[in-house]
Amino acid sequence: MPTIRLVSQPGLPPSTEEQLQEAGYFLRRMAETEGNEAFVPNVDAFLGATRAVKDVLKGEIAEHLRRSGKQDQRRRAMEGVEHAMKAGKEMDTLVAKRDVAHHEGRQLVEAEWVEIPAFPRSGDRGIEDFLRRRRLEQLRVRPAVRSRIAGPPGVQATEYACRWFFPEVRDRDAFTVCAQYLERVRAAAAECVARYMA
């Protein structure tokens, strides 16, 4: 599991920070469950929690403007938050797909078995990122003593791992896409707070 540190952003309103921490929790759960079926509900929960950041932030900004006597700036601020929180066409598609999948019981991500080569080179950037992250995790948690079962001489055992991905975004695994999305949402929230709550 990769090390995921979500450091509180100074100046973020408490409910927005709490919502970002919830999204971070599900991202960590995704890392812990990658490779098994428990990964799928964590992706769903992550996308739901991340999507809610915008609504929570809008509520906190609206309340701040009301308390500051700046109600006339509310509409412009809400439009600004909407614009800033647009994470891009890719994530807008995935969040919309999440809504449909969540209500219709469909699966958001697909899995493929990837051969784990001795050297993490595949020629596919998405698979290489997955392999690099997996290799770093293995180095981090490597047990002190390991036993191996020897196969026939000259034959190397083939190892496979389950790689989850969004069918719409095959160039990166689902965990990488979600981690990048959370960072964009966090940066957008900080930008909105600086602009409308200063």
N, C-alpha and C positions, 0 to 999 in steps of 0.2 A: 504494500500500500504506500503510495507516495505521501510524503509529509506535506500536509496542507495547513498553512497557518493563515488564519484570517485575523489580522490585527485591526482593532477598532480604529476607525477613521476619526481623527479629532474633528469635532464640530458637527458630526452627523446627529440628527435628532434621535432620541432613544428608541422610538418605535421602528424607525427606518433601520437603525443599527441592529436591532433585534431581528428584524426580518432578514437582513443580510446574513446574520449569524445562523438563522434557521436554514437558509439556502446553503451556507457553508457546511452545516451539519449533514445535509443530504448529499453534498458533494463528497464529504469524507466517507459517508456510508456507501456511496457508489464505488469509491476506491477499495473499500473493504470487501465488497461483494462482487467485484468484477470477476467474471469467469463463472458465475452461477446465476440461477434464475432470480435470486433476490435482488439482482442489479436492476431489473426492469421497474419495480415499483419505486425504487429510489430515484430513478431518472424522472419518473412522473412527478414525484414529490418535489424534486429539485426544481423542475420547470415551473410547477405551481407556486412554490415559495419565491422564486426569483421574479416571476411575473407580478406577484403581489407587492413587490418593493415599490413599484411606481404608484400604486394606489395609496399605500401607506404614506409615502413621501408627499403626495399631493395633499393628503389630509393634514399632515403636519405643517406644510407650507401655508395652506389656507388658514389654519388656526393661528399661525404666527402673524400672517397679514391682518387677520381680524383683530388680534390683540394689539397690534401696532397701529391700528387705525388706517391701514393701507388697503381697505377693501377694493378700492378702485383699480388696484394692480393685480387682483386675483385672476381675472380672465387671462391676462398676458402671462402670468406666472404658470397657470395650468397648461396653457399651450406650450410654453417653454419646457415644462417638465415632459410633456408628451413627446416633443421633438427630441429632447436630450436622451430620453430613455429608449428611443428606437435603436435597437441593437443591430440593425441591419436586416436585409432581406432574408438571410439564412435563418436567423433566430426567430424572426417574425413568423416564418413558415413553420418552424418547429413548435413554437408556442401554440400556433393555430392548430397544428396537427395534434398537439397534446390535448387541447380542449376536446377535439372530436374523439380521439382515442380514449380519453378518460371517460367520456359519457357513453361510448359505444363498446367499450371493453376490448378495443384493439390494442395491439402492441406497438409501442413507439420505436423501438430499436430492434435490430436484427443481429444475429450472431453468426460468426464464421469461425471455423477452426483454422488457425494459422500455425504453420510449421515454425518451430523455434530453431533457427539455424545456430550453429556454433558461433558465428559472427553475425551481429545484428545488421545485416545488409540485405535488403530485399528489392531495392529499386522503387519502392512505393513509399512516399513520404508518410502517409497515414499509418502504414504498418511499421515503418521504422520508428516513428514516435512511440507507438505502442510497445515495441520490442525494447527500446531504450528505457522507457519508464519501468517496464517489467524487470529488466536487468538491474537497474538501480535499486529497485525494491528487494530483489534477491540478495544483492550485496549487503543491503542494510540489515536484513534479518537472517543472514546465513548462519545456520547452526554451527557450533564449534566442531562437532563430530558428525560425519555423514557416512552412511554405508551405501555402496553401489552394488548392484547385481551385474556381473559381467555377462555380456552376450557372447555370441560366437566370435572368434578372433577375426579382426578386420571388418566387423560390422558395427556401425555406430547406431545406438538407439535413436529413434526419431521422437522428438517431444513436440506436442501440440498444445496450444493455449486458445481459449475462447476469447475472441475480440468482438466487442459490441460496437455497433455503429448505427448512425441514422442513415437510412437509405438515400436521403436527399443530400447527405454530406459524407461521401465515402473517402475523402482524402484525409480524414482524421477520425480517430476513434471517439465514441460518444463522451467518454470522460474528458478528453482534451477539449472538445467543442464546448462542453458545459463549464469547464474551468475558465476558458477564455471569455465565455459569456458573462460569468459572474464578475470577472475583473472589469469588463466594460460597464456593467450595471453599477458596480461600486464607484467607478470613476465618474459616471454620469450623475449619480446621486450627490457626490461631493461637489460637482460643478453646479448643480441646481441649488444646493444649500448655500454655496458661496454667492451665487447670483441673487437669490430671492429671500434669503434669511439673514443677510449681513446687515 
